[in-house]
Amino acid sequence: MIFYNAYQPEDKNFDYTLFLGAILHDIGKFYMRTENPDAKKNISREYEAFYREEGKYAPRHQEWSAFFVEHFLPESLKTVISLVLYHHRPSSYQQFLISVADKISAKVDRKDAVEEETGEDKSKYLISVLSQISLDEKKRNTKTPYYKLLKKRYEVEPPSNSFNTNAKEDYQNLWTEFSRKVNALRDGFGSSFDLEDFATAIYNLLRIYTYNIPSAFYYSQPDISLWAHSKSTAAIAFCLDRQLKKEFSQENERVKILEAMNTKLLPGNDYSIKQEDYPYFCIVKGDISGIQDFVFDTKMDGALKALKAKSFYISFLLDTVAKYILKEEEMPICNLIFNGGGHFYLLMPAYFVEKLEQYQKKIDRLLFEAHRGSISILLDAEIVDLYDFAGNFGDCFDRVSSKIYRKKISKFKSVIEQENLRFFEPHEDYEQKCPHCSRELKLKQDDSDFCEFCESFVDFGDRLMKSYFIIDSWGKEKDFSDFDRVEDIFEAFGRKILFSNHYESMASTIVIDRNRLENLLERNVNIEKGNKSNKLRFEIDFYEALDISTHAPFKNEVSLKTIEEISDSSKGIKTWGIVRGDVDNLGKIFKEGLGKDSSISRVMTLSEEFSLFFGYYFNRLVSEQQDNIVVIYAGGDDFCILGQWDVLPHTAHKIYTEFRSFSCHNPDITLSMGFEIAPDKKYPIYRVAIVCGDHLDKAKEYEREDGRKKDCLAFGGNFVGWEDYDDVEKLKETIADLIGSKNVSKALINGIYAVCNLKKIAQTQDELFKSWRFVYFMARLKDRYKKYSKELEDVLRKIIDKKSNSLYKHSYLAARWAELELRR
Amino acid sequence: MPAQQNVNPIVSLKNDILSKIQTAIDPSKDKDGTVLAEVSEKTGQLLKDCGVTVTQLRKVFTEVKRLSPDDENYKYKLNLLKAKLAYTAGRFPKIKDFQEIVNKAIPVALQSPDALSRFKDFFEGAVAYHKYYGGKEQ
């Protein structure tokens, strides 16, 4: 959806026109780069008066945009033409809104191209923002640009450090597919779906097709995507409109303000922008806490379903709160700048700061009723002015995050006040309580150990993993005296959801797992329509897709594998493990990584890149491994997976390798992980997850001899720099192969343990490391297994460095890993 | 008689060891033990190349293992070791190169208990690497 109050009685025509005008204002840039001769001829003829009047000899991107709107959009949206055509020469209020927003969005996006790039050698491919991140200001200029391929958002490929000088064909291919889908929308408009559906589909198409297109390339380095620029322009335009309408009752007064802003934003007037100029905006952050305790507090029966349900619930709850705010404030979806990793950011008009408290109170009340304090969402906001947009936007995130952090000290403050300090009294005193949430246990026929609400997560998780879609509708908030089901929480915010395998309208249907659906479509599985569906055949690109990974292994068409089944599939020890990971230095990346180029578009692009990797692409990576791995959660900048212990290290390394490629091998963007093996398959998930998290935290403290930190895998408490992973794995495989396949004695493992102990003794007692004892041991083993003398020699050479008389630092880990694989 | 033109690889190896053995045994000069490790390995290789067997080494090694820095008579026993090694070398000429190396090491080992520990480590390492390089039992 675009407007979550879309079906309320107010006239929405102004809003839809403004939205489409803003989101499509630069679509002509995409179109003109196809260099389509027929289109150029037609546009030249139809819009000659406009460009010649301004002394130009060929149509510009605004003329191409206008032509697109005129011919590809429904007739009833003709008013959008003038908005895109005049966004560089505005006269009406709406035209000014888009013009000013465009300038604000692009204010610091223009960077002089390096001197080497001239003429035909200019790249029309988007520079990956990840290749431009630098945590050391002195080295910023040495960053090598990597270029994204000109593909759809979901066709994820690693960026390249070179680009094709002839981009025309790529643009043509992408445009052909895009325009065909827009045509289908135009033809179906009115008869099959309404304006909200149409706007939703356009928004989703733009996200997918313009994600990897540069917004500008001729006068600038092409490092801002057309999608980010268009979305941020629309978001800014709506903030301006709402705030100006709040402050000025007359339209002509609002136009004057916009004219003044436009003047100040002209090139060459940068010096005139000062702090507190036009403070018409605010950045709102919503942050959820208590995730770990909540998600992992689950019983073993139905554990995977409950885990999935709770993890999804956390993400979806934040999404719901964010959209609830947009609904109440009549703001479009484009103002949700980012949602993932346990927090969201909204760009809102400045007046919202004064309303923040009322939203906080409602959230506190509902979440306390639902979770008795174990889960909370805190909101805070920071005023944003023109100065912030002009190059300090990253600071806004830091400022609002700091406020949220301080606010965590006074969790549930409003609940305490409202309840007249009853918070400190025994809240409920039932004879039987749910151990999860302390609700009264109602007597049930099945003699359940948990309350109905907590049990509902199992059912919720089951439906989540078996369904393709969520049918989403927004209306009045529903009052509940208590919550019996997960869905009730969302209804308390006015959101009604249904899981379904049938799609309905474009505005109401959300794709849960796009990767899974893509795989089904490739196999020509028919996706069926629901009762209210439009007449168009299913087109996945028209629909919102959640950037939440949900992959889980199925036993058959209807049953998910249990943790026990996953464990029993393991090599060696029959148990499961957990890997948790997150991006290193994320706060620093957002605060400092972009340097003076910290524009709203770049910050948005950076967020979406991480979200794309840890959402859709992560899901694809894990599902392609075809291992018994469940994505507990993934999104934003982190993940947690549970699965067959013996495949997890390999999968973790695959994720790492893909992430480094995705991040252009930028040494400032790395990923640390923790990996923990459950002592046995019945062991509580909570404890393994907690220990895993602790080790991940310690991985963040890992430091090499050269001082470089993080970029580490905490393998059951053994800290391995990722650069060493291949060596460890190779040594493990050699050891396991010698013993498992070649019947060499298991004494080999004990011998390695012994030499590790010798090293430890030498360190603690300040003695020499007596490496020759292991040499002797291996010599005897080679005598005994002459056939495998070479392989044994390889093990020895890896473990002992004779020149330095040192032990390979991961010897114990390799041996231990092999032992676990070999255990029967 | 003209000078020998082609240096025997065993002689070359021995000379390399002889040039480093005193450093290896001296804790103050080889603090991290890298020279000791190197010399031990090369000595083990030399023993193998000379055709020395484990049996021939065993008695001498047994005597070395009995040495202890805590024994007030360890200096006397080190000198006694020198005599025993000479006897063994007389019976098994292949050990003569090793004898030469040990004789050069003993004066350093006599200097301190720590040096004696190093000497013992050297012997243990040499025996280990002798095995590693394929030294035969007998």
Contacts between the chains, C-beta under 8 A, distances in Angstrom:
chain1	res1	chain2	res2	distance
A	768	B	33	4.1
A	768	B	36	6.8
A	768	B	118	7.7
A	768	B	121	6.0
A	769	B	33	6.7
A	770	B	121	6.6
A	770	B	124	7.3
A	770	B	125	7.6
A	771	B	37	6.5
A	772	B	37	7.3
A	772	B	40	5.9
A	772	B	41	7.7
A	772	B	124	6.4
A	772	B	125	3.9
A	772	B	128	3.8
A	772	B	129	6.3
A	773	B	124	7.6
A	773	B	128	6.5
A	775	B	128	4.9
A	775	B	129	6.2
A	775	B	131	7.8
A	775	B	132	5.0
A	776	B	127	7.4
A	776	B	128	3.7
A	776	B	131	5.4
A	776	B	132	6.9
A	778	B	132	7.3
A	779	B	128	7.2
A	779	B	131	4.1
A	779	B	132	4.2
A	780	B	131	6.9
A	802	B	37	6.4
A	802	B	38	7.4
A	802	B	41	6.0
A	803	B	34	7.2
A	803	B	38	7.3
A	804	B	34	5.9
A	805	B	32	7.2
A	805	B	33	5.4
A	805	B	34	5.1
A	805	B	36	7.6
A	805	B	37	3.7
A	805	B	38	8.0
